[in-house]
Amino acid sequence: MKQKTQEIVQYKDPYPQSIFSEFSADLVKGIKKGDKAFSFPAIIQLDMTNNCNLNCVGCWCHSELMGELKFKGDWKQKHLPKNIVLKLIKQAAENGTREIQLSGSGDPMMYPYFMDAVRAIKENGLILHLITNFTLVSKDILKKFVELGVDRITLSLWAGSAETYAKTHPNQTGKTFEKIKENLLYLASLKNNNKLPRIKIYNVISNKNYDNIKDMIDFAFETDVEFIEFQIIDTIEGKSDSLALTEKQKKVILNQFEKIRKRNNHFTLGDDNELEFADFGRLYKEKTLPDGFSIEENGKKLKCPKGFISFTGRTYLDSPTSLKFHFSQGICITCKNNSICYSNEYPFKLEFLRVLGIGSFLRRIKNIKDNKEQQHDINIVDKLPCYIGWTFTRILPNGDVLPCCKAHKKPLGNLHEKSFKDIWYSNNYNEFRLLAKTQKKSHPYFNINSPGFSISFFPIFLIAISNIIKSSA
């Protein structure tokens, strides 16, 4: 689907990889009713396998720190049958789902029928978001990703240098990091005009990598990716709490971000500064800004080497990672720089790196206190209604259907027993929808001390959904 071009002053883009900016009428209708769905979820997270080839130090499933809780044996090898995966993809495409996320407790590329699933998702016209450690790709696989039109890849990296990568991935060496870099550069060389797949590097910050922020940003530039995101580690009490950040380390992290904000290629577009929507700004890719040009008024205008300013009101964000500027044809036609700054008909294009999720990152980092359990979302979880019962579902390798990403002990059905359609429209799911939307998460149904749910909260999405519901009133 071709992305709309919008004037920059009208563009509110807190999380550009999200599809939460658009909803079907049936989805909105369900949310308003409160206890029923009229269409499939916008996003299905499909965990095809529990298996993973890495043991990331902070992983809840495969880290050596997890002790007896670490996945092993038959449970680690568990994967969904191919026929169930393909049936689900087809059913999702026919009933209003827009995106499939291949993610989960294992790496999707460990699934024995991985490429069959990728091909089926794209052939059924769905958005494909692959979340992976990127260590199992080959040049042939990357070529297929581009040919099939894979939309997004989130690369879980946790490092900006080979040394830090080895510290955060105990069963790997710096050579793996260098191979990832090589493959990212190769993928960048393959991309066609629509720039797919768009790449986001995801870095979970702990006391193993807290001083590596600058290198992480630099690595994103070196590999020509579009997005980078940071998040504070969620530790498990008695297991991985040795990775928790200290107040001193928090200051080191914030200091690094301040230095990055002072770089010459940083600009903001004057985005919303509300904490959850807080925008770190963009870092333009210097290779796309020729010598002598400069960004003016926080990215709203461009100045050429002759001192002329691009048209007021004619600056466009035509994609989540590029701006277009127009100069007067009369000014440009006789200029020796005409071939690079273009004309009114052919706008100047500036590409940039986006730093995502900084509002959530800053909110969570404020909660860091020495020698205290770090529950980053506990103070905000009840401030907004939860609409996850209409927008998202997660399916585990054993077939369990979960109403949210951390409800693994309270599935609402199983694909080995019923179809997803029957589970999604069931009374069990309707009960979850109503309670999630209307009740505090201290309600017995959600009690975080019970074996059912653990706190997981993404308020930026809920705010965006709330705005859509209000606008459709």
Secondary structure, 3 states (H helix, E strand, C coil): CCCCCEEHHHCCCCCCCCCCCCCCHHHHHHHHHCCCCCCCCCEEEECCECCCCCCCCCCCCCCHHHHHHCCCHHHHHCECCHHHHHHHHHHHHHCCCCEEEECCCCCHHHCCCHHHHHHHHHHCCCEEEEEECCCCCCHHHHHHHHHHCCCEEEEECCCCCHHHHHHHCCCCCHHHHHHHHHHHHHHHHHCCCCCCCEEEEEEEECCCCCCCHHHHHHHHHHCCCCEEEEEECCCCCCCCHHHCCCHHHHHHHHHHHHHHHCCCCEECCCCCCCHHHCCCCEEECHHHCCCCCEEEHHHCEEECCCCCECCCCCCEEEECCEEEECCCHHHHCCCCCHHHHCCCCCCEEEEEEEEECHHHHHHHHHCCCCCCCCCCCCCCCCCCCCCHHHHEEEECCCCEEECCCCCCCCCCCECCCCCHHHHHCCHHHHHHHHHHHHCCCCCCCCCCCCCCCCCCCCHHHHHHHHHHHHHCC
